[in-house]
Amino acid sequence: MRRSVTGVVVLVLSLIGLLVPNLSAAAPVRFVDVADAADAVDQAHVLDTRSFGDYLKGHVPGAVHMNDEALRGPLGGLPVQYWSPDRLAGIFGDAGITLDSPVVVYSTVDDPLAATMTAYALTQIGHADVRIISGGFEAWAANRATTRAFPSIEPTTITPKAPTLSKIAYTDFADSIGFDDFTFVDARPKGQYLGDVPIWIRNGHIPGAHSLDWTLLTDPINKHRLKPLDEIEAILRELGVSDRDDIVVYCGTGREATLMMLAISCELGWSRVRLYEGSWTEYSSIEGSKVEVGPRVEPKTRAHRDGKLLISAQPTEETLDWLAAEGVKTVINLR
C-alpha cells in the first residue's frame, strides 16, 4: 500500500514474523509461587533481603540474610552505584552462592525491590537461574515452616561470567536523546517524573520518556506479586511501548526499575530491554544532559544520520510533516 502525507511518500509493508524476538532461551530470573519455591529450596541457595530485624524474627529455613544496599555504593563521588561484577561476585560468594545452583530470593510485601535488585545483581555476575518468591516472605510464612536459626554455609569463590540481563550506560544513548532511537520508561512516581518533587539536583525526566510507576505492575494488595502478564502487557501497549522497541528502563537510583526490568524482560519475554543503572541519580548530575519537565513530549523520528539508514518507530503525521520539512521524500514503514 502506498499513501502520501504532506509530500512524503509512505510505503507500508506488512511482514509476518519480522523482528520477532528469540524467546527460546530460559529467563534468568523468574517469579515462582510458594510451592515451586518449596520444591527448590533443598537444592538452592536462599537469600532473605528483608531488614535484619525481620530476618531475626523468622525466615525461610537455610536463608542467608542479604542487605541489598551492600550491592552498591559510591563511584567517583556518585552515590548508590552498582558495584563491579568482581566485587558483586565477592559479596555473593561470601553468602555461599555458586553460579551452577539455583538461588531463591525473597523480601517483604512492603519492599519487593530488595528482592528484584538482588536478583538483577546476580544476573550481572552471570547467574542464569534466580527465582523470586511471588508474594514474598508473607506468602511463604502463611503455610510453610520458618526458623530463627542461622544456616551453616561455606563461602565460595565466584568467577563472573557474561551478564544474563542487559544494561546500558549514559554514553550509549546520549546522542539519541530527543529522538525515538530508544524507548525510555521512567519507573518513578508520577510527581518525580513531572519534576514536581524537588529531590534531585535537577528535576524532571529524560526527554521523550514514558511515565510508568513501578507499583502499577504489581498486585495492589501484595506488591511482591506481579499483576497477570496480560494486564502488564496491556499497560505497556496502552503507553505506546511494544516488544519491538529498544526499551531502556530507569528510575531514581536503579532500584525501582529492576522490578520493571524483570517483569518486561523475564516474565513477558521481551528481549530488547536494558536497565540504565545510573538512572536519575547520574543523569541529573551530568552537565549538559537534557531534562524535560512536565508531560511527555513526543520525540522526533530520526530519518538519517551520517548518511546511514536507521529503522525507527511508527511515525506520526506530525513526524512526517517534520520529515517533509527536512527534505525527506520517502519513508518505508514496516508493520
ZIHUTA-V988995 format. One record per residue. N is the residue number from 1. SS is DSSP state (helix for helix, strand for strand, loop for the rest). NEAR is the number of other C-alpha atoms within 10 Angstrom. Layout:
n->N ss->SS near->NEAR
n->N ss->SS near->NEAR
This chain:
n->1 ss->loop near->7
n->2 ss->strand near->9
n->3 ss->strand near->10
n->4 ss->strand near->13
n->5 ss->strand near->12
n->6 ss->loop near->14
n->7 ss->loop near->16
n->8 ss->strand near->19
n->9 ss->strand near->17
n->10 ss->strand near->17
n->11 ss->strand near->14
n->12 ss->strand near->14
n->13 ss->strand near->12
n->14 ss->loop near->10
n->15 ss->loop near->9
n->16 ss->loop near->8
n->17 ss->loop near->7
n->18 ss->loop near->10
n->19 ss->loop near->10
n->20 ss->loop near->11
n->21 ss->loop near->13
n->22 ss->loop near->9
n->23 ss->loop near->12
n->24 ss->loop near->7
n->25 ss->loop near->7
n->26 ss->loop near->11
n->27 ss->loop near->19
n->28 ss->loop near->21
n->29 ss->strand near->26
n->30 ss->strand near->19
n->31 ss->strand near->24
n->32 ss->strand near->17
n->33 ss->loop near->17
n->34 ss->helix near->21
n->35 ss->helix near->11
n->36 ss->helix near->13
n->37 ss->helix near->21
n->38 ss->helix near->17
n->39 ss->helix near->10
n->40 ss->helix near->16
n->41 ss->loop near->17
n->42 ss->loop near->11
n->43 ss->loop near->11
n->44 ss->loop near->22
n->45 ss->strand near->21
n->46 ss->strand near->28
n->47 ss->strand near->27
n->48 ss->strand near->27
n->49 ss->loop near->28
n->50 ss->loop near->24
n->51 ss->loop near->16
n->52 ss->helix near->12
n->53 ss->helix near->8
n->54 ss->helix near->14
n->55 ss->helix near->22
n->56 ss->helix near->13
n->57 ss->helix near->11
n->58 ss->loop near->17
n->59 ss->strand near->24
n->60 ss->strand near->22
n->61 ss->loop near->17
n->62 ss->loop near->21
n->63 ss->strand near->28
n->64 ss->strand near->22
n->65 ss->strand near->20
n->66 ss->loop near->24
n->67 ss->loop near->16
n->68 ss->helix near->20
n->69 ss->helix near->15
n->70 ss->helix near->13
n->71 ss->helix near->21
n->72 ss->strand near->16
n->73 ss->strand near->14
n->74 ss->strand near->11
n->75 ss->strand near->11
n->76 ss->loop near->7
n->77 ss->loop near->8
n->78 ss->strand near->12
n->79 ss->strand near->14
n->80 ss->strand near->20
n->81 ss->strand near->22
n->82 ss->strand near->23
n->83 ss->loop near->18
n->84 ss->loop near->14
n->85 ss->helix near->21
n->86 ss->helix near->14
n->87 ss->helix near->15
n->88 ss->helix near->21
n->89 ss->helix near->27
n->90 ss->helix near->18
n->91 ss->helix near->20
n->92 ss->helix near->23
n->93 ss->helix near->18
n->94 ss->helix near->15
n->95 ss->loop near->20
n->96 ss->loop near->19
n->97 ss->loop near->27
n->98 ss->loop near->19
n->99 ss->loop near->21
n->100 ss->loop near->10
n->101 ss->loop near->14
n->102 ss->loop near->19
n->103 ss->strand near->25
n->104 ss->strand near->27
n->105 ss->strand near->27
n->106 ss->strand near->32
n->107 ss->loop near->28
n->108 ss->loop near->22
n->109 ss->loop near->20
n->110 ss->loop near->13
n->111 ss->loop near->17
n->112 ss->loop near->26
n->113 ss->helix near->24
n->114 ss->helix near->25
n->115 ss->helix near->30
n->116 ss->helix near->31
n->117 ss->helix near->24
n->118 ss->helix near->27
n->119 ss->helix near->28
n->120 ss->helix near->24
n->121 ss->helix near->25
n->122 ss->helix near->28
n->123 ss->helix near->24
n->124 ss->loop near->24
n->125 ss->loop near->24
n->126 ss->loop near->20
n->127 ss->loop near->26
n->128 ss->loop near->21
n->129 ss->loop near->21
n->130 ss->strand near->27
n->131 ss->strand near->25
n->132 ss->strand near->27
n->133 ss->strand near->27
n->134 ss->loop near->26
n->135 ss->loop near->24
n->136 ss->helix near->26
n->137 ss->helix near->26
n->138 ss->helix near->17
n->139 ss->helix near->18
n->140 ss->helix near->21
n->141 ss->helix near->14
n->142 ss->loop near->10
n->143 ss->loop near->9
n->144 ss->loop near->14
n->145 ss->loop near->12
n->146 ss->strand near->17
n->147 ss->strand near->15
n->148 ss->loop near->14
n->149 ss->loop near->15
n->150 ss->loop near->15
n->151 ss->loop near->12
n->152 ss->loop near->10
n->153 ss->loop near->14
n->154 ss->loop near->10
n->155 ss->loop near->15
n->156 ss->loop near->16
n->157 ss->loop near->14
n->158 ss->loop near->21
n->159 ss->loop near->14
n->160 ss->loop near->20
n->161 ss->loop near->15
n->162 ss->loop near->12
n->163 ss->loop near->18
n->164 ss->loop near->18
n->165 ss->loop near->25
n->166 ss->strand near->18
n->167 ss->strand near->16
n->168 ss->strand near->15
n->169 ss->loop near->13
n->170 ss->helix near->15
n->171 ss->helix near->8
n->172 ss->helix near->9
n->173 ss->helix near->13
n->174 ss->helix near->12
n->175 ss->helix near->10
n->176 ss->helix near->14
n->177 ss->loop near->19
n->178 ss->loop near->21
n->179 ss->strand near->17
n->180 ss->loop near->22
n->181 ss->loop near->21
n->182 ss->loop near->20
n->183 ss->strand near->22
n->184 ss->strand near->26
n->185 ss->strand near->26
n->186 ss->strand near->27
n->187 ss->loop near->27
n->188 ss->loop near->23
n->189 ss->loop near->18
n->190 ss->helix near->17
n->191 ss->helix near->15
n->192 ss->helix near->23
n->193 ss->helix near->28
n->194 ss->helix near->18
n->195 ss->loop near->19
n->196 ss->loop near->13
n->197 ss->loop near->13
n->198 ss->loop near->11
n->199 ss->loop near->11
n->200 ss->loop near->15
n->201 ss->loop near->12
n->202 ss->loop near->16
n->203 ss->loop near->21
n->204 ss->loop near->23
n->205 ss->strand near->29
n->206 ss->loop near->24
n->207 ss->loop near->21
n->208 ss->loop near->22
n->209 ss->loop near->25
n->210 ss->strand near->23
n->211 ss->strand near->22
n->212 ss->loop near->22
n->213 ss->loop near->20
n->214 ss->helix near->22
n->215 ss->helix near->18
n->216 ss->helix near->16
n->217 ss->helix near->23
n->218 ss->strand near->19
n->219 ss->loop near->15
n->220 ss->loop near->12
n->221 ss->loop near->10
n->222 ss->loop near->19
n->223 ss->loop near->22
n->224 ss->loop near->30
n->225 ss->loop near->22
n->226 ss->strand near->22
n->227 ss->loop near->18
n->228 ss->loop near->12
n->229 ss->helix near->14
n->230 ss->helix near->10
n->231 ss->helix near->12
n->232 ss->helix near->20
n->233 ss->helix near->19
n->234 ss->helix near->13
n->235 ss->helix near->15
n->236 ss->helix near->18
n->237 ss->helix near->12
n->238 ss->helix near->10
n->239 ss->helix near->13
n->240 ss->loop near->11
n->241 ss->loop near->18
n->242 ss->loop near->17
n->243 ss->loop near->20
n->244 ss->loop near->17
n->245 ss->loop near->19
n->246 ss->loop near->19
n->247 ss->strand near->23
n->248 ss->strand near->22
n->249 ss->strand near->28
n->250 ss->strand near->28
n->251 ss->loop near->29
n->252 ss->loop near->23
n->253 ss->loop near->19
n->254 ss->loop near->23
n->255 ss->loop near->28
n->256 ss->helix near->25
n->257 ss->helix near->30
n->258 ss->helix near->28
n->259 ss->helix near->26
n->260 ss->helix near->31
n->261 ss->helix near->28
n->262 ss->helix near->25
n->263 ss->helix near->25
n->264 ss->helix near->24
n->265 ss->helix near->21
n->266 ss->helix near->20
n->267 ss->helix near->18
n->268 ss->loop near->16
n->269 ss->loop near->19
n->270 ss->loop near->22
n->271 ss->loop near->21
n->272 ss->loop near->16
n->273 ss->strand near->27
n->274 ss->strand near->22
n->275 ss->strand near->26
n->276 ss->strand near->26
n->277 ss->loop near->24
n->278 ss->loop near->24
n->279 ss->helix near->23
n->280 ss->helix near->25
n->281 ss->helix near->21
n->282 ss->helix near->20
n->283 ss->helix near->21
n->284 ss->loop near->21
n->285 ss->loop near->13
n->286 ss->loop near->13
n->287 ss->loop near->7
n->288 ss->loop near->8
n->289 ss->loop near->13
n->290 ss->loop near->15
n->291 ss->loop near->17
n->292 ss->strand near->18
n->293 ss->loop near->17
n->294 ss->loop near->15
n->295 ss->loop near->17
n->296 ss->loop near->16
n->297 ss->loop near->13
n->298 ss->loop near->16
n->299 ss->loop near->18
n->300 ss->strand near->22
n->301 ss->loop near->21
n->302 ss->loop near->19
n->303 ss->loop near->20
n->304 ss->strand near->12
n->305 ss->strand near->8
n->306 ss->loop near->5
n->307 ss->loop near->7
n->308 ss->strand near->8
n->309 ss->strand near->10
n->310 ss->loop near->11
n->311 ss->loop near->15
n->312 ss->loop near->19
n->313 ss->loop near->19
n->314 ss->loop near->12
n->315 ss->loop near->16
n->316 ss->loop near->12
n->317 ss->helix near->11
n->318 ss->helix near->13
n->319 ss->helix near->17
n->320 ss->helix near->25
n->321 ss->helix near->16
n->322 ss->helix near->17
n->323 ss->helix near->23
n->324 ss->helix near->18
n->325 ss->helix near->13
n->326 ss->loop near->10
n->327 ss->loop near->10
n->328 ss->loop near->16
n->329 ss->loop near->15
n->330 ss->strand near->16
n->331 ss->strand near->18
n->332 ss->strand near->12
n->333 ss->strand near->15
n->334 ss->strand near->14
n->335 ss->loop near->12
